[in-house]
Structures are given as C-alpha cells and as structure tokens.
Amino acid sequence: MQEKPTGSISKEWVSETREYFLDFLRLTRFPEMTRHGEHGFLSDYPEWLIMLIGVLAVKCKEKTYVGIHRLSTRYWRELCGEEVKLPPISEKQLRERLKKICFQPGVGAGYVQQIFPPEYLR
C-alpha cells in the first residue's frame, strides 16, 4: 500500500515562518507553557512548537492527525531549530496536544488566522 503524500512546501518557508512566529510570540509576551494542562505532566515539547505544527498543517491543507504527524516528522529539524533537541513527537501525543489547543485538522485554530494573513497560508 502506497503512503499518502503530504503537502509540499520548502524547508526555507518552514524556517522563515518559525522565526516570524517566535518573534511574534516574544513581542506579545506569550507565556511559556511547561505543563500539559493545569495539573498535567511536564511537557518536553514546548507549546509554541505544537502551535507551529498547526500552522504548517494549515499551510499544507492537511486534514488528518496522521497526516499532520507525517508533516511534522518531515520538517522536524526546521520546526525545532536550535531550541528543541528532541526526537519527533509521537503521533498520539501530537494529536492530544493539538486537541488541547482547540486545533482541528482541515479547519485550524483561531491563533493561526490572528497571526498570519490568509494569503501567507495559501
């Protein structure tokens, strides 16, 4: 059985978007989230990384959690940059974290449209 192809964008786009996104979060003093939920476990993967994976999913018009995970592993180095030195997040944990931030495959989440203009994500 052939694997379903994921959306294709340049690694440069991912890196530039990551820089812009992190600059935006710093400028707006977005709080660093270290826990998975109010009383949950400490998370190794920062909240901004999960949010950035959501931006990538919107850009690539990915409609499934499995497809989003495939995208995240494909562009993992560009998504993490120098800040995160961990192996790719598991599909199950990514799905749970995306749901926690109200991200829906094929729809996205409110933060994406608030930060990026529609033409940037086409």
Phi and psi in radians as a Rosetta constraint file:
Dihedral C 1 N 2 CA 2 C 2 CIRCULARHARMONIC -1.422 0.35
Dihedral N 2 CA 2 C 2 N 3 CIRCULARHARMONIC 2.427 0.35
Dihedral C 2 N 3 CA 3 C 3 CIRCULARHARMONIC -1.263 0.35
Dihedral N 3 CA 3 C 3 N 4 CIRCULARHARMONIC 2.408 0.35
Dihedral C 3 N 4 CA 4 C 4 CIRCULARHARMONIC -1.161 0.35
Dihedral N 4 CA 4 C 4 N 5 CIRCULARHARMONIC 2.269 0.35
Dihedral C 4 N 5 CA 5 C 5 CIRCULARHARMONIC -1.216 0.35
Dihedral N 5 CA 5 C 5 N 6 CIRCULARHARMONIC 2.596 0.35
Dihedral C 5 N 6 CA 6 C 6 CIRCULARHARMONIC -1.708 0.35
Dihedral N 6 CA 6 C 6 N 7 CIRCULARHARMONIC 2.899 0.35
Dihedral C 6 N 7 CA 7 C 7 CIRCULARHARMONIC -1.002 0.35
Dihedral N 7 CA 7 C 7 N 8 CIRCULARHARMONIC 2.638 0.35
Dihedral C 7 N 8 CA 8 C 8 CIRCULARHARMONIC -2.073 0.35
Dihedral N 8 CA 8 C 8 N 9 CIRCULARHARMONIC 2.170 0.35
Dihedral C 8 N 9 CA 9 C 9 CIRCULARHARMONIC -2.423 0.35
Dihedral N 9 CA 9 C 9 N 10 CIRCULARHARMONIC 2.907 0.35
Dihedral C 9 N 10 CA 10 C 10 CIRCULARHARMONIC -1.395 0.35
Dihedral N 10 CA 10 C 10 N 11 CIRCULARHARMONIC 2.648 0.35
Dihedral C 10 N 11 CA 11 C 11 CIRCULARHARMONIC -1.129 0.35
Dihedral N 11 CA 11 C 11 N 12 CIRCULARHARMONIC -0.525 0.35
Dihedral C 11 N 12 CA 12 C 12 CIRCULARHARMONIC -1.133 0.35
Dihedral N 12 CA 12 C 12 N 13 CIRCULARHARMONIC -0.710 0.35
Dihedral C 12 N 13 CA 13 C 13 CIRCULARHARMONIC -1.039 0.35
Dihedral N 13 CA 13 C 13 N 14 CIRCULARHARMONIC -0.775 0.35
Dihedral C 13 N 14 CA 14 C 14 CIRCULARHARMONIC -1.083 0.35
Dihedral N 14 CA 14 C 14 N 15 CIRCULARHARMONIC -0.806 0.35
Dihedral C 14 N 15 CA 15 C 15 CIRCULARHARMONIC -1.112 0.35
Dihedral N 15 CA 15 C 15 N 16 CIRCULARHARMONIC -0.781 0.35
Dihedral C 15 N 16 CA 16 C 16 CIRCULARHARMONIC -1.141 0.35
Dihedral N 16 CA 16 C 16 N 17 CIRCULARHARMONIC -0.704 0.35
Dihedral C 16 N 17 CA 17 C 17 CIRCULARHARMONIC -1.143 0.35
Dihedral N 17 CA 17 C 17 N 18 CIRCULARHARMONIC -0.701 0.35
Dihedral C 17 N 18 CA 18 C 18 CIRCULARHARMONIC -1.042 0.35
Dihedral N 18 CA 18 C 18 N 19 CIRCULARHARMONIC -0.820 0.35
Dihedral C 18 N 19 CA 19 C 19 CIRCULARHARMONIC -1.046 0.35
Dihedral N 19 CA 19 C 19 N 20 CIRCULARHARMONIC -0.851 0.35
Dihedral C 19 N 20 CA 20 C 20 CIRCULARHARMONIC -1.045 0.35
Dihedral N 20 CA 20 C 20 N 21 CIRCULARHARMONIC -0.796 0.35
Dihedral C 20 N 21 CA 21 C 21 CIRCULARHARMONIC -1.094 0.35
Dihedral N 21 CA 21 C 21 N 22 CIRCULARHARMONIC -0.809 0.35
Dihedral C 21 N 22 CA 22 C 22 CIRCULARHARMONIC -1.153 0.35
Dihedral N 22 CA 22 C 22 N 23 CIRCULARHARMONIC -0.677 0.35
Dihedral C 22 N 23 CA 23 C 23 CIRCULARHARMONIC -1.059 0.35
Dihedral N 23 CA 23 C 23 N 24 CIRCULARHARMONIC -0.762 0.35
Dihedral C 23 N 24 CA 24 C 24 CIRCULARHARMONIC -1.056 0.35
Dihedral N 24 CA 24 C 24 N 25 CIRCULARHARMONIC -0.795 0.35
Dihedral C 24 N 25 CA 25 C 25 CIRCULARHARMONIC -1.124 0.35
Dihedral N 25 CA 25 C 25 N 26 CIRCULARHARMONIC -0.688 0.35
Dihedral C 25 N 26 CA 26 C 26 CIRCULARHARMONIC -1.159 0.35
Dihedral N 26 CA 26 C 26 N 27 CIRCULARHARMONIC -0.783 0.35
Dihedral C 26 N 27 CA 27 C 27 CIRCULARHARMONIC -1.061 0.35
Dihedral N 27 CA 27 C 27 N 28 CIRCULARHARMONIC -0.689 0.35
Dihedral C 27 N 28 CA 28 C 28 CIRCULARHARMONIC -1.560 0.35
Dihedral N 28 CA 28 C 28 N 29 CIRCULARHARMONIC 0.053 0.35
Dihedral C 28 N 29 CA 29 C 29 CIRCULARHARMONIC 0.956 0.35
Dihedral N 29 CA 29 C 29 N 30 CIRCULARHARMONIC 0.796 0.35
Dihedral C 29 N 30 CA 30 C 30 CIRCULARHARMONIC -1.073 0.35
Dihedral N 30 CA 30 C 30 N 31 CIRCULARHARMONIC 2.247 0.35
Dihedral C 30 N 31 CA 31 C 31 CIRCULARHARMONIC -1.212 0.35
Dihedral N 31 CA 31 C 31 N 32 CIRCULARHARMONIC 2.476 0.35
Dihedral C 31 N 32 CA 32 C 32 CIRCULARHARMONIC -1.297 0.35
Dihedral N 32 CA 32 C 32 N 33 CIRCULARHARMONIC 2.139 0.35
Dihedral C 32 N 33 CA 33 C 33 CIRCULARHARMONIC -1.718 0.35
Dihedral N 33 CA 33 C 33 N 34 CIRCULARHARMONIC 2.163 0.35
Dihedral C 33 N 34 CA 34 C 34 CIRCULARHARMONIC -1.946 0.35
Dihedral N 34 CA 34 C 34 N 35 CIRCULARHARMONIC -0.211 0.35
Dihedral C 34 N 35 CA 35 C 35 CIRCULARHARMONIC -1.964 0.35
Dihedral N 35 CA 35 C 35 N 36 CIRCULARHARMONIC 2.576 0.35
Dihedral C 35 N 36 CA 36 C 36 CIRCULARHARMONIC -1.524 0.35
Dihedral N 36 CA 36 C 36 N 37 CIRCULARHARMONIC 1.520 0.35
Dihedral C 36 N 37 CA 37 C 37 CIRCULARHARMONIC 1.625 0.35
Dihedral N 37 CA 37 C 37 N 38 CIRCULARHARMONIC 2.935 0.35
Dihedral C 37 N 38 CA 38 C 38 CIRCULARHARMONIC -1.069 0.35
Dihedral N 38 CA 38 C 38 N 39 CIRCULARHARMONIC -0.727 0.35
Dihedral C 38 N 39 CA 39 C 39 CIRCULARHARMONIC -2.056 0.35
Dihedral N 39 CA 39 C 39 N 40 CIRCULARHARMONIC 0.243 0.35
Dihedral C 39 N 40 CA 40 C 40 CIRCULARHARMONIC -1.339 0.35
Dihedral N 40 CA 40 C 40 N 41 CIRCULARHARMONIC -3.059 0.35
Dihedral C 40 N 41 CA 41 C 41 CIRCULARHARMONIC -1.290 0.35
Dihedral N 41 CA 41 C 41 N 42 CIRCULARHARMONIC 2.739 0.35
Dihedral C 41 N 42 CA 42 C 42 CIRCULARHARMONIC -1.171 0.35
Dihedral N 42 CA 42 C 42 N 43 CIRCULARHARMONIC 2.393 0.35
Dihedral C 42 N 43 CA 43 C 43 CIRCULARHARMONIC -1.829 0.35
Dihedral N 43 CA 43 C 43 N 44 CIRCULARHARMONIC 2.325 0.35
Dihedral C 43 N 44 CA 44 C 44 CIRCULARHARMONIC -1.308 0.35
Dihedral N 44 CA 44 C 44 N 45 CIRCULARHARMONIC -0.535 0.35
Dihedral C 44 N 45 CA 45 C 45 CIRCULARHARMONIC -1.619 0.35
Dihedral N 45 CA 45 C 45 N 46 CIRCULARHARMONIC 2.075 0.35
Dihedral C 45 N 46 CA 46 C 46 CIRCULARHARMONIC -1.156 0.35
Dihedral N 46 CA 46 C 46 N 47 CIRCULARHARMONIC 2.671 0.35
Dihedral C 46 N 47 CA 47 C 47 CIRCULARHARMONIC -1.018 0.35
Dihedral N 47 CA 47 C 47 N 48 CIRCULARHARMONIC -0.681 0.35
Dihedral C 47 N 48 CA 48 C 48 CIRCULARHARMONIC -1.081 0.35
Dihedral N 48 CA 48 C 48 N 49 CIRCULARHARMONIC -0.569 0.35
Dihedral C 48 N 49 CA 49 C 49 CIRCULARHARMONIC -1.178 0.35
Dihedral N 49 CA 49 C 49 N 50 CIRCULARHARMONIC -0.734 0.35
Dihedral C 49 N 50 CA 50 C 50 CIRCULARHARMONIC -1.117 0.35
Dihedral N 50 CA 50 C 50 N 51 CIRCULARHARMONIC -0.748 0.35
Dihedral C 50 N 51 CA 51 C 51 CIRCULARHARMONIC -1.101 0.35
Dihedral N 51 CA 51 C 51 N 52 CIRCULARHARMONIC -0.698 0.35
Dihedral C 51 N 52 CA 52 C 52 CIRCULARHARMONIC -1.165 0.35
Dihedral N 52 CA 52 C 52 N 53 CIRCULARHARMONIC -0.642 0.35
Dihedral C 52 N 53 CA 53 C 53 CIRCULARHARMONIC -1.072 0.35
Dihedral N 53 CA 53 C 53 N 54 CIRCULARHARMONIC -0.646 0.35
Dihedral C 53 N 54 CA 54 C 54 CIRCULARHARMONIC -1.087 0.35
Dihedral N 54 CA 54 C 54 N 55 CIRCULARHARMONIC -0.702 0.35
Dihedral C 54 N 55 CA 55 C 55 CIRCULARHARMONIC -1.075 0.35
Dihedral N 55 CA 55 C 55 N 56 CIRCULARHARMONIC -0.783 0.35
Dihedral C 55 N 56 CA 56 C 56 CIRCULARHARMONIC -1.040 0.35
Dihedral N 56 CA 56 C 56 N 57 CIRCULARHARMONIC -0.732 0.35
Dihedral C 56 N 57 CA 57 C 57 CIRCULARHARMONIC -1.102 0.35
Dihedral N 57 CA 57 C 57 N 58 CIRCULARHARMONIC -0.698 0.35
Dihedral C 57 N 58 CA 58 C 58 CIRCULARHARMONIC -1.142 0.35
Dihedral N 58 CA 58 C 58 N 59 CIRCULARHARMONIC -0.803 0.35
Dihedral C 58 N 59 CA 59 C 59 CIRCULARHARMONIC -1.015 0.35
Dihedral N 59 CA 59 C 59 N 60 CIRCULARHARMONIC -0.732 0.35
Dihedral C 59 N 60 CA 60 C 60 CIRCULARHARMONIC -1.533 0.35
Dihedral N 60 CA 60 C 60 N 61 CIRCULARHARMONIC 0.006 0.35
Dihedral C 60 N 61 CA 61 C 61 CIRCULARHARMONIC 0.991 0.35
Dihedral N 61 CA 61 C 61 N 62 CIRCULARHARMONIC 0.669 0.35
Dihedral C 61 N 62 CA 62 C 62 CIRCULARHARMONIC -1.358 0.35
Dihedral N 62 CA 62 C 62 N 63 CIRCULARHARMONIC 2.329 0.35
Dihedral C 62 N 63 CA 63 C 63 CIRCULARHARMONIC -1.924 0.35
Dihedral N 63 CA 63 C 63 N 64 CIRCULARHARMONIC 0.064 0.35
Dihedral C 63 N 64 CA 64 C 64 CIRCULARHARMONIC -2.335 0.35
Dihedral N 64 CA 64 C 64 N 65 CIRCULARHARMONIC 2.705 0.35
Dihedral C 64 N 65 CA 65 C 65 CIRCULARHARMONIC -1.158 0.35
Dihedral N 65 CA 65 C 65 N 66 CIRCULARHARMONIC -0.640 0.35
Dihedral C 65 N 66 CA 66 C 66 CIRCULARHARMONIC -1.099 0.35
Dihedral N 66 CA 66 C 66 N 67 CIRCULARHARMONIC -0.743 0.35
Dihedral C 66 N 67 CA 67 C 67 CIRCULARHARMONIC -1.133 0.35
Dihedral N 67 CA 67 C 67 N 68 CIRCULARHARMONIC -0.669 0.35
Dihedral C 67 N 68 CA 68 C 68 CIRCULARHARMONIC -1.129 0.35
Dihedral N 68 CA 68 C 68 N 69 CIRCULARHARMONIC -0.719 0.35
Dihedral C 68 N 69 CA 69 C 69 CIRCULARHARMONIC -1.097 0.35
Dihedral N 69 CA 69 C 69 N 70 CIRCULARHARMONIC -0.740 0.35
Dihedral C 69 N 70 CA 70 C 70 CIRCULARHARMONIC -1.032 0.35
Dihedral N 70 CA 70 C 70 N 71 CIRCULARHARMONIC -0.756 0.35
Dihedral C 70 N 71 CA 71 C 71 CIRCULARHARMONIC -1.071 0.35
Dihedral N 71 CA 71 C 71 N 72 CIRCULARHARMONIC -0.786 0.35
Dihedral C 71 N 72 CA 72 C 72 CIRCULARHARMONIC -1.097 0.35
Dihedral N 72 CA 72 C 72 N 73 CIRCULARHARMONIC -0.671 0.35
Dihedral C 72 N 73 CA 73 C 73 CIRCULARHARMONIC -1.268 0.35
Dihedral N 73 CA 73 C 73 N 74 CIRCULARHARMONIC -0.579 0.35
Dihedral C 73 N 74 CA 74 C 74 CIRCULARHARMONIC -1.127 0.35
Dihedral N 74 CA 74 C 74 N 75 CIRCULARHARMONIC -0.656 0.35
Dihedral C 74 N 75 CA 75 C 75 CIRCULARHARMONIC -1.952 0.35
Dihedral N 75 CA 75 C 75 N 76 CIRCULARHARMONIC 0.414 0.35
Dihedral C 75 N 76 CA 76 C 76 CIRCULARHARMONIC -0.964 0.35
Dihedral N 76 CA 76 C 76 N 77 CIRCULARHARMONIC -0.830 0.35
Dihedral C 76 N 77 CA 77 C 77 CIRCULARHARMONIC -1.081 0.35
Dihedral N 77 CA 77 C 77 N 78 CIRCULARHARMONIC -0.719 0.35
Dihedral C 77 N 78 CA 78 C 78 CIRCULARHARMONIC -1.231 0.35
Dihedral N 78 CA 78 C 78 N 79 CIRCULARHARMONIC -0.632 0.35
Dihedral C 78 N 79 CA 79 C 79 CIRCULARHARMONIC -1.170 0.35
Dihedral N 79 CA 79 C 79 N 80 CIRCULARHARMONIC -0.715 0.35
Dihedral C 79 N 80 CA 80 C 80 CIRCULARHARMONIC -1.428 0.35
Dihedral N 80 CA 80 C 80 N 81 CIRCULARHARMONIC -0.595 0.35
Dihedral C 80 N 81 CA 81 C 81 CIRCULARHARMONIC 1.018 0.35
Dihedral N 81 CA 81 C 81 N 82 CIRCULARHARMONIC -2.469 0.35
Dihedral C 81 N 82 CA 82 C 82 CIRCULARHARMONIC -1.546 0.35
Dihedral N 82 CA 82 C 82 N 83 CIRCULARHARMONIC -0.290 0.35
Dihedral C 82 N 83 CA 83 C 83 CIRCULARHARMONIC -1.268 0.35
Dihedral N 83 CA 83 C 83 N 84 CIRCULARHARMONIC -0.647 0.35
Dihedral C 83 N 84 CA 84 C 84 CIRCULARHARMONIC -2.014 0.35
Dihedral N 84 CA 84 C 84 N 85 CIRCULARHARMONIC 2.103 0.35
Dihedral C 84 N 85 CA 85 C 85 CIRCULARHARMONIC -2.065 0.35
Dihedral N 85 CA 85 C 85 N 86 CIRCULARHARMONIC 1.073 0.35
Dihedral C 85 N 86 CA 86 C 86 CIRCULARHARMONIC -2.237 0.35
Dihedral N 86 CA 86 C 86 N 87 CIRCULARHARMONIC 2.769 0.35
Dihedral C 86 N 87 CA 87 C 87 CIRCULARHARMONIC -1.197 0.35
Dihedral N 87 CA 87 C 87 N 88 CIRCULARHARMONIC 2.860 0.35
Dihedral C 87 N 88 CA 88 C 88 CIRCULARHARMONIC -0.946 0.35
Dihedral N 88 CA 88 C 88 N 89 CIRCULARHARMONIC 2.506 0.35
Dihedral C 88 N 89 CA 89 C 89 CIRCULARHARMONIC -1.147 0.35
Dihedral N 89 CA 89 C 89 N 90 CIRCULARHARMONIC 2.571 0.35
Dihedral C 89 N 90 CA 90 C 90 CIRCULARHARMONIC -1.221 0.35
Dihedral N 90 CA 90 C 90 N 91 CIRCULARHARMONIC 2.741 0.35
Dihedral C 90 N 91 CA 91 C 91 CIRCULARHARMONIC -1.106 0.35
Dihedral N 91 CA 91 C 91 N 92 CIRCULARHARMONIC -0.703 0.35
Dihedral C 91 N 92 CA 92 C 92 CIRCULARHARMONIC -1.125 0.35
Dihedral N 92 CA 92 C 92 N 93 CIRCULARHARMONIC -0.817 0.35
Dihedral C 92 N 93 CA 93 C 93 CIRCULARHARMONIC -1.165 0.35
Dihedral N 93 CA 93 C 93 N 94 CIRCULARHARMONIC -0.682 0.35
Dihedral C 93 N 94 CA 94 C 94 CIRCULARHARMONIC -1.090 0.35
Dihedral N 94 CA 94 C 94 N 95 CIRCULARHARMONIC -0.780 0.35
Dihedral C 94 N 95 CA 95 C 95 CIRCULARHARMONIC -1.034 0.35
Dihedral N 95 CA 95 C 95 N 96 CIRCULARHARMONIC -0.802 0.35
Dihedral C 95 N 96 CA 96 C 96 CIRCULARHARMONIC -1.086 0.35
Dihedral N 96 CA 96 C 96 N 97 CIRCULARHARMONIC -0.754 0.35
Dihedral C 96 N 97 CA 97 C 97 CIRCULARHARMONIC -1.192 0.35
Dihedral N 97 CA 97 C 97 N 98 CIRCULARHARMONIC -0.678 0.35
Dihedral C 97 N 98 CA 98 C 98 CIRCULARHARMONIC -1.127 0.35
Dihedral N 98 CA 98 C 98 N 99 CIRCULARHARMONIC -0.726 0.35
Dihedral C 98 N 99 CA 99 C 99 CIRCULARHARMONIC -1.093 0.35
Dihedral N 99 CA 99 C 99 N 100 CIRCULARHARMONIC -0.661 0.35
Dihedral C 99 N 100 CA 100 C 100 CIRCULARHARMONIC -1.087 0.35
Dihedral N 100 CA 100 C 100 N 101 CIRCULARHARMONIC -0.565 0.35
Dihedral C 100 N 101 CA 101 C 101 CIRCULARHARMONIC -1.666 0.35
Dihedral N 101 CA 101 C 101 N 102 CIRCULARHARMONIC 0.296 0.35
Dihedral C 101 N 102 CA 102 C 102 CIRCULARHARMONIC 1.097 0.35
Dihedral N 102 CA 102 C 102 N 103 CIRCULARHARMONIC 0.576 0.35
Dihedral C 102 N 103 CA 103 C 103 CIRCULARHARMONIC -1.544 0.35
Dihedral N 103 CA 103 C 103 N 104 CIRCULARHARMONIC 2.308 0.35
Dihedral C 103 N 104 CA 104 C 104 CIRCULARHARMONIC -2.107 0.35
Dihedral N 104 CA 104 C 104 N 105 CIRCULARHARMONIC 2.168 0.35
Dihedral C 104 N 105 CA 105 C 105 CIRCULARHARMONIC -0.973 0.35
Dihedral N 105 CA 105 C 105 N 106 CIRCULARHARMONIC 2.411 0.35
Dihedral C 105 N 106 CA 106 C 106 CIRCULARHARMONIC 1.458 0.35
Dihedral N 106 CA 106 C 106 N 107 CIRCULARHARMONIC -0.284 0.35
Dihedral C 106 N 107 CA 107 C 107 CIRCULARHARMONIC -2.045 0.35
Dihedral N 107 CA 107 C 107 N 108 CIRCULARHARMONIC -0.775 0.35
Dihedral C 107 N 108 CA 108 C 108 CIRCULARHARMONIC 1.682 0.35
Dihedral N 108 CA 108 C 108 N 109 CIRCULARHARMONIC -2.643 0.35
Dihedral C 108 N 109 CA 109 C 109 CIRCULARHARMONIC -2.583 0.35
Dihedral N 109 CA 109 C 109 N 110 CIRCULARHARMONIC 2.784 0.35
Dihedral C 109 N 110 CA 110 C 110 CIRCULARHARMONIC -0.974 0.35
Dihedral N 110 CA 110 C 110 N 111 CIRCULARHARMONIC -0.641 0.35
Dihedral C 110 N 111 CA 111 C 111 CIRCULARHARMONIC -1.085 0.35
Dihedral N 111 CA 111 C 111 N 112 CIRCULARHARMONIC -0.542 0.35
Dihedral C 111 N 112 CA 112 C 112 CIRCULARHARMONIC -1.096 0.35
Dihedral N 112 CA 112 C 112 N 113 CIRCULARHARMONIC -0.868 0.35
Dihedral C 112 N 113 CA 113 C 113 CIRCULARHARMONIC -1.245 0.35
Dihedral N 113 CA 113 C 113 N 114 CIRCULARHARMONIC -0.402 0.35
Dihedral C 113 N 114 CA 114 C 114 CIRCULARHARMONIC -1.340 0.35
Dihedral N 114 CA 114 C 114 N 115 CIRCULARHARMONIC -0.456 0.35
Dihedral C 114 N 115 CA 115 C 115 CIRCULARHARMONIC -1.738 0.35
Dihedral N 115 CA 115 C 115 N 116 CIRCULARHARMONIC -0.660 0.35
Dihedral C 115 N 116 CA 116 C 116 CIRCULARHARMONIC -2.000 0.35
Dihedral N 116 CA 116 C 116 N 117 CIRCULARHARMONIC 2.327 0.35
Dihedral C 116 N 117 CA 117 C 117 CIRCULARHARMONIC -1.196 0.35
Dihedral N 117 CA 117 C 117 N 118 CIRCULARHARMONIC 2.619 0.35
Dihedral C 117 N 118 CA 118 C 118 CIRCULARHARMONIC -0.930 0.35
Dihedral N 118 CA 118 C 118 N 119 CIRCULARHARMONIC -0.683 0.35
Dihedral C 118 N 119 CA 119 C 119 CIRCULARHARMONIC -1.150 0.35
Dihedral N 119 CA 119 C 119 N 120 CIRCULARHARMONIC -0.453 0.35
Dihedral C 119 N 120 CA 120 C 120 CIRCULARHARMONIC -1.216 0.35
Dihedral N 120 CA 120 C 120 N 121 CIRCULARHARMONIC -0.510 0.35
Dihedral C 120 N 121 CA 121 C 121 CIRCULARHARMONIC -1.672 0.35
Dihedral N 121 CA 121 C 121 N 122 CIRCULARHARMONIC 0.070 0.35
